[in-house]
Amino acid sequence: MAEVLNVPLKKTPLHALHVKLGGRMVEFGGYDMPVQYPEGIMAEHSWTRTHAGLFDVSHMGPSFLALPELGGGEDAHRKISAIVERLVPSDIAGLAPGKVQLTVLLNEGGGIVDDLMIGRPAAADLQGMLYIVVNAGTKDNDFALIQKTAGSEAALRRADDRALIALQGPEAEAVIASIIPEAVALTFMHFARVEHAEFGRIMATRCGYTGEDGFEILVPANKAEAFAERLLSDARVKPIGLGARDSLRLEGGLCLYGHDIDASKTPVAASLSWMISRVRRDRGDFPGAQRILGELKDGVPSKRVGIKPLGRAPAREGAEIQSADGQVVGVITSGGFGPTVNGPVAQGYVDTSYAKVGTPLKLIVRGKALEGEVATLPFVPAKYKR
């Protein structure tokens, strides 16, 4: 019999704070993380949509890929971009200073290894560096792949000495203004490095995983609890767990790696073709380009769509999708109750001939066929600051 290794869960720098705040802790991505706090998932979800929610996302994989010499202007940026462009289909070389790009790591067959953010620093003396944030469950493999691809040209430094804290919701800007006023001028998918008198060197990015306006802030680990408590001292801010984070991103039509996207899916099948920039399509120099360019031209057998169950019962991951006449045409990859829309929401893959918005479907839940239809994503309109 194979020996089962009892590997202890990792803890983020905010672990003690979660426990103090009454967080119900669960395993996620190898970490001990709060799934909810005493008020519950529904209240946390609604609070984020109307005020500001604080999320610990320190389990994610922030990192910095850098040339031996960081200066050098556009030449340095082109060199560092050329390394990651061997792995992604986006135009990293074309990023403006201070801009962040959401993209995907691809394997040789064009399958999605992970989704990630890549940012180009605004500072002139940091043009040989990229800020990269990958997902928790895949970060060790992602980091190894990036460093292997870089070889001796550049070094990847994991930001394990940092904590990543997200503040999301319509009041996030007003809250952050009194703490990091430099962040207020940022627009969606831009970031800035700030030297803060109290919290040290901070990386503030205007982005998030909820569909709301907000920020993700990288702070030194030894300052993380004080920073989080400073945010929570504002009556507009409450701590939010993984449960509400999932319902918020689902309403926002956002993908969860390992569920809605994985190595068996291409960006085209995942309805993420917008990540494949025009210049990269013209060059055809990204992993799996022959397959992906063929899919862009000829289509894919199945694709990711939004799905709206028409009753009150949710259709969850793994539920079979049938056509109106009972043919199996797909599967649910994420599903649950959407508090903001006051009803169940889902996404999944269906045969492309059934992917048109409004197409009636049957969703098989515990052996019963529930009525549903293909819906427009996102279920809740995004409120990003453009």
C-alpha positions as CSV (number, residue, x, y, z in Angstrom):
1,M,0.0,0.0,0.0
2,A,1.3,3.4,-0.9
3,E,2.2,5.6,2.0
4,V,0.0,8.7,2.3
5,L,2.0,11.8,3.2
6,N,0.4,14.1,5.7
7,V,1.7,17.4,4.3
8,P,0.9,20.4,6.5
9,L,-1.1,23.2,5.0
10,K,0.8,26.4,4.3
11,K,-0.3,29.6,5.9
12,T,-0.5,33.1,4.5
13,P,0.9,36.1,6.6
14,L,-2.8,36.9,7.4
15,H,-3.6,33.5,8.9
16,A,-3.7,34.6,12.5
17,L,-6.0,37.5,11.5
18,H,-8.4,35.2,9.8
19,V,-8.7,33.0,12.9
20,K,-9.1,36.1,15.1
21,L,-11.9,37.3,12.8
22,G,-13.7,34.0,13.1
23,G,-12.9,32.7,9.6
24,R,-14.0,29.1,8.9
25,M,-10.7,27.7,7.5
26,V,-10.5,25.1,4.7
27,E,-7.8,23.8,2.4
28,F,-7.4,25.6,-0.9
29,G,-4.4,25.3,-3.2
30,G,-2.3,23.8,-0.4
31,Y,-3.1,26.7,2.0
32,D,-5.3,27.0,5.1
33,M,-7.7,29.7,3.9
34,P,-11.0,31.3,5.1
35,V,-14.0,30.1,3.2
36,Q,-16.3,32.5,5.1
37,Y,-16.6,34.6,8.2
38,P,-19.5,34.6,10.8
39,E,-21.9,36.7,8.7
40,G,-21.8,34.1,5.9
41,I,-21.2,34.0,2.2
42,M,-24.4,35.7,1.1
43,A,-23.8,38.7,3.3
44,E,-20.1,38.9,2.3
45,H,-21.0,38.7,-1.4
46,S,-23.6,41.5,-1.1
47,W,-21.2,43.7,1.0
48,T,-18.6,43.5,-1.7
49,R,-21.1,44.5,-4.4
50,T,-22.3,47.6,-2.3
51,H,-19.3,48.6,-0.2
52,A,-15.7,47.1,-0.1
53,G,-14.5,43.6,0.7
54,L,-11.0,42.6,1.8
55,F,-9.7,39.4,0.3
56,D,-6.5,37.6,1.3
57,V,-5.0,36.4,-2.0
58,S,-1.5,35.8,-0.7
59,H,-1.8,32.1,-1.8
60,M,-1.4,33.4,-5.4
61,G,2.0,33.5,-7.0
62,P,3.4,37.0,-7.3
63,S,6.9,37.2,-8.8
64,F,9.4,39.3,-10.7
65,L,11.2,38.2,-13.9
66,A,14.3,40.3,-14.5
67,L,17.3,40.7,-16.7
68,P,20.7,41.0,-15.1
69,E,20.6,44.7,-15.9
70,L,17.1,46.3,-15.2
71,G,17.7,49.6,-17.1
72,G,18.0,50.0,-20.8
73,G,14.6,51.4,-21.8
74,E,12.8,49.9,-24.7
75,D,15.6,47.5,-25.5
76,A,15.5,46.0,-22.1
77,H,11.7,45.7,-22.2
78,R,11.8,44.0,-25.6
79,K,14.4,41.5,-24.3
80,I,12.4,40.5,-21.2
81,S,9.1,40.5,-23.1
82,A,10.6,38.1,-25.7
83,I,11.2,35.5,-23.0
84,V,7.6,35.4,-21.8
85,E,6.2,35.7,-25.3
86,R,7.6,32.2,-25.9
87,L,4.9,31.0,-23.5
88,V,1.9,33.3,-24.0
89,P,-0.1,34.6,-27.1
90,S,-0.3,38.2,-26.0
91,D,1.7,41.2,-27.1
92,I,3.8,41.8,-24.0
93,A,6.4,43.8,-25.9
94,G,3.6,46.2,-26.8
95,L,2.5,46.9,-23.2
96,A,2.7,50.5,-22.2
97,P,4.7,51.4,-19.1
98,G,2.6,50.7,-16.0
99,K,0.1,48.5,-17.8
100,V,-0.9,44.9,-16.9
101,Q,-2.1,42.2,-19.3
102,L,-4.2,39.2,-18.4
103,T,-3.0,36.3,-20.5
104,V,-2.5,32.5,-20.5
105,L,0.5,30.2,-20.4
106,L,0.2,27.7,-23.2
107,N,1.7,24.2,-23.7
108,E,3.1,23.1,-27.1
109,G,-0.4,21.9,-28.2
110,G,-2.0,25.3,-27.4
111,G,-3.7,24.1,-24.2
112,I,-4.0,26.5,-21.3
113,V,-1.4,25.7,-18.5
114,D,-2.6,28.6,-16.4
115,D,-4.0,32.1,-16.6
116,L,-1.8,34.9,-15.3
117,M,-1.2,38.7,-15.1
118,I,2.0,40.2,-16.6
119,G,2.8,43.9,-15.8
120,R,5.4,46.3,-17.2
121,P,6.8,48.7,-14.6
122,A,6.4,52.4,-15.2
123,A,9.8,53.3,-13.8
124,A,12.5,53.9,-16.4
125,D,15.1,52.0,-14.3
126,L,12.9,48.9,-14.2
127,Q,12.3,48.2,-17.9
128,G,14.2,45.0,-17.7
129,M,11.6,43.6,-15.3
130,L,8.1,42.1,-15.5
131,Y,5.7,41.7,-12.6
132,I,4.0,38.3,-13.0
133,V,1.2,36.8,-10.9
134,V,0.1,33.2,-11.4
135,N,-2.5,31.0,-9.7
136,A,-2.0,29.3,-6.4
137,G,-2.5,25.6,-7.3
138,T,-0.2,25.8,-10.4
139,K,2.5,28.3,-9.2
140,D,5.3,25.8,-8.6
141,N,5.0,24.4,-12.1
142,D,4.4,27.8,-13.6
143,F,7.5,29.3,-12.0
144,A,9.6,26.3,-13.1
145,L,8.4,26.6,-16.7
146,I,9.1,30.4,-16.8
147,Q,12.6,30.0,-15.3
148,K,13.3,27.1,-17.7
149,T,12.2,29.2,-20.6
150,A,14.3,32.1,-19.4
151,G,17.4,30.0,-18.9
152,S,20.4,32.2,-18.1
153,E,18.9,35.2,-19.8
154,A,16.8,36.3,-16.8
155,A,16.0,35.3,-13.2
156,L,12.6,34.7,-11.7
157,R,12.3,35.9,-8.1
158,R,9.3,34.6,-6.2
159,A,7.7,37.2,-3.9
160,D,7.3,34.8,-1.0
161,D,8.3,37.6,1.3
162,R,5.2,39.5,0.4
163,A,1.4,39.3,1.0
164,L,-1.2,40.0,-1.7
165,I,-4.4,41.7,-0.5
166,A,-7.3,42.6,-2.6
167,L,-9.8,45.3,-1.9
168,Q,-12.9,45.1,-4.1
169,G,-16.2,47.0,-4.4
170,P,-17.7,50.4,-5.3
171,E,-16.2,52.0,-2.2
172,A,-12.7,50.5,-2.6
173,E,-11.3,53.7,-4.2
174,A,-12.6,56.0,-1.4
175,V,-11.1,53.6,1.2
176,I,-7.7,53.3,-0.5
177,A,-7.4,57.1,-1.1
178,S,-6.5,57.9,2.5
179,I,-3.9,55.1,2.7
180,I,-2.3,55.0,-0.8
181,P,-3.4,58.2,-2.6
182,E,-1.1,57.3,-5.5
183,A,-3.4,54.4,-6.3
184,V,-6.4,56.5,-7.0
185,A,-5.1,57.8,-10.3
186,L,-4.7,54.2,-11.7
187,T,-7.2,52.9,-14.2
188,F,-8.2,49.3,-14.8
189,M,-5.2,47.0,-15.4
190,H,-2.6,49.6,-14.5
191,F,-0.2,49.3,-11.6
192,A,2.3,51.4,-9.7
193,R,5.2,51.0,-7.2
194,V,4.8,53.1,-4.1
195,E,7.2,53.8,-1.3
196,H,4.9,54.0,1.7
197,A,6.2,55.6,5.0
198,E,4.3,53.1,7.1
199,F,4.1,49.9,5.0
200,G,7.2,50.0,3.0
201,R,7.4,49.2,-0.8
202,I,3.9,48.5,-2.1
203,M,2.8,47.4,-5.6
204,A,-0.8,48.5,-6.2
205,T,-2.7,47.2,-9.2
206,R,-6.2,48.3,-10.2
207,C,-7.7,44.9,-11.0
208,G,-9.6,42.1,-9.3
209,Y,-11.6,39.0,-9.5
210,T,-15.1,40.1,-8.7
211,G,-16.2,42.3,-11.6
212,E,-16.1,45.3,-9.2
213,D,-13.7,48.2,-9.2
214,G,-10.8,47.5,-6.9
215,F,-7.1,46.9,-6.2
216,E,-4.7,44.1,-5.5
217,I,-1.9,45.3,-3.3
218,L,1.5,43.6,-2.7
219,V,2.9,44.4,0.7
220,P,5.8,43.1,2.7
221,A,4.7,40.1,4.7
222,N,5.8,41.6,8.0
223,K,3.5,44.6,7.4
224,A,0.6,42.6,6.0
225,E,-1.5,42.2,9.2
226,A,-1.1,45.9,10.1
227,F,-2.1,46.9,6.5
228,A,-5.2,44.6,6.6
229,E,-6.2,45.9,10.0
230,R,-5.8,49.5,8.7
231,L,-8.2,48.7,5.9
232,L,-10.6,46.9,8.2
233,S,-10.7,49.8,10.6
234,D,-12.7,51.6,7.9
235,A,-16.4,50.9,8.4
236,R,-16.8,50.4,4.7
237,V,-14.6,47.3,4.7
238,K,-15.3,43.8,5.8
239,P,-13.3,40.6,5.4
240,I,-14.5,38.3,2.6
241,G,-13.7,34.5,2.2
242,L,-13.3,32.2,-0.7
243,G,-17.0,31.3,-0.9
244,A,-18.0,34.8,-1.8
245,R,-15.0,35.2,-4.0
246,D,-16.2,32.3,-6.0
247,S,-19.8,33.5,-6.3
248,L,-18.6,37.0,-7.2
249,R,-16.3,35.8,-10.0
250,L,-19.0,33.5,-11.3
251,E,-21.5,36.3,-11.6
252,G,-18.6,38.3,-13.3
253,G,-18.2,35.6,-15.9
254,L,-14.6,35.0,-14.9
255,C,-12.8,31.7,-15.3
256,L,-11.4,29.5,-12.5
257,Y,-8.3,27.5,-13.5
258,G,-8.7,23.8,-13.2
259,H,-12.5,24.1,-13.7
260,D,-13.4,26.4,-16.5
261,I,-10.0,26.3,-18.2
262,D,-7.3,23.7,-18.1
263,A,-4.6,22.1,-20.4
264,S,-7.3,20.4,-22.5
265,K,-8.8,23.8,-23.5
266,T,-7.4,26.4,-25.9
267,P,-8.1,30.1,-25.6
268,V,-10.5,29.9,-28.5
269,A,-12.5,27.1,-26.9
270,A,-12.5,29.0,-23.6
271,S,-13.9,32.2,-25.3
272,L,-10.6,34.0,-24.5
273,S,-9.5,34.7,-28.1
274,W,-9.2,38.4,-27.1
275,M,-5.9,37.4,-25.3
276,I,-4.4,36.5,-28.7
277,S,-3.1,39.9,-29.9
278,R,-3.2,40.8,-33.6
279,V,0.6,41.1,-33.9
280,R,1.0,37.6,-32.4
281,R,-1.6,36.2,-34.8
282,D,0.3,37.7,-37.7
283,R,3.6,36.3,-36.5
284,G,2.2,32.9,-35.4
285,D,5.1,32.5,-33.0
286,F,3.3,31.3,-29.8
287,P,2.9,27.7,-28.5
288,G,0.2,25.8,-30.4
289,A,-0.1,28.6,-32.9
290,Q,-1.0,26.2,-35.8
291,R,-3.9,24.7,-33.9
292,I,-5.1,28.0,-32.4
293,L,-4.9,29.9,-35.7
294,G,-6.8,27.1,-37.3
295,E,-9.5,27.4,-34.7
296,L,-9.8,31.1,-35.1
297,K,-10.4,30.5,-38.8
298,D,-12.5,27.4,-38.8
299,G,-14.1,27.4,-35.3
300,V,-14.0,24.9,-32.4
301,P,-16.2,21.9,-31.7
302,S,-17.3,23.3,-28.3
303,K,-16.9,26.5,-26.4
304,R,-17.3,28.1,-23.0
305,V,-20.6,29.9,-22.5
306,G,-22.8,31.4,-19.8
307,I,-25.7,29.2,-18.7
308,K,-28.8,30.4,-16.8
309,P,-30.9,27.7,-15.0
310,L,-34.5,28.9,-15.3
311,G,-35.6,27.7,-12.0
312,R,-34.2,28.2,-8.5
313,A,-32.0,25.1,-8.3
314,P,-28.3,25.6,-9.2
315,A,-26.5,23.3,-11.7
316,R,-23.0,22.7,-10.4
317,E,-19.7,21.5,-11.8
318,G,-20.0,18.2,-13.7
319,A,-23.7,18.5,-14.5
320,E,-24.5,17.1,-17.9
321,I,-25.9,19.6,-20.5
322,Q,-28.5,18.3,-23.0
323,S,-30.2,19.9,-26.0
324,A,-33.9,20.4,-25.8
325,D,-34.4,17.1,-27.5
326,G,-32.2,15.2,-25.1
327,Q,-28.8,15.0,-26.9
328,V,-25.8,15.4,-24.7
329,V,-24.1,18.6,-25.8
330,G,-21.9,19.7,-23.0
331,V,-21.0,19.9,-19.3
332,I,-21.2,22.5,-16.5
333,T,-17.7,23.6,-15.3
334,S,-18.8,26.2,-12.6
335,G,-22.2,26.8,-11.1
336,G,-23.9,28.1,-8.0
337,F,-26.3,30.7,-6.7
338,G,-25.8,34.3,-7.7
339,P,-26.9,36.6,-4.9
340,T,-26.8,39.7,-7.0
341,V,-29.0,38.2,-9.7
342,N,-31.1,36.4,-7.1
343,G,-30.9,33.1,-8.9
344,P,-28.6,30.3,-10.1
345,V,-25.8,31.0,-12.6
346,A,-23.3,28.8,-14.3
347,Q,-20.8,28.4,-17.1
348,G,-19.7,25.4,-19.1
349,Y,-18.9,24.0,-22.5
350,V,-21.4,23.2,-25.2
351,D,-21.2,22.1,-28.7
352,T,-20.7,25.2,-30.8
353,S,-24.0,24.8,-32.7
354,Y,-25.7,25.2,-29.3
355,A,-23.7,28.2,-28.1
356,K,-26.0,31.1,-29.3
357,V,-27.4,33.2,-26.5
358,G,-31.0,32.1,-25.8
359,T,-30.6,28.5,-26.9
360,P,-32.7,26.3,-24.7
361,L,-30.9,23.6,-22.7
362,K,-31.6,20.8,-20.2
363,L,-29.4,20.6,-17.2
364,I,-29.2,17.2,-15.5
365,V,-29.2,17.7,-11.7
366,R,-29.5,14.6,-9.5
367,G,-31.1,12.7,-12.4
368,K,-33.7,15.4,-13.2
369,A,-33.7,17.6,-16.3
370,L,-33.9,21.2,-15.3
371,E,-34.7,23.9,-17.9
372,G,-31.9,26.3,-18.8
373,E,-30.6,28.5,-21.6
374,V,-27.3,29.9,-22.9
375,A,-26.8,33.4,-21.4
376,T,-24.7,36.4,-22.0
377,L,-21.6,36.7,-19.8
378,P,-21.1,38.4,-17.5
379,F,-24.3,38.0,-15.5
380,V,-23.5,41.2,-13.6
381,P,-22.0,44.1,-15.6
382,A,-18.4,44.9,-14.8
383,K,-17.7,48.2,-13.0
384,Y,-14.0,48.6,-13.8
385,K,-12.6,52.2,-13.8
386,R,-11.5,52.7,-17.4
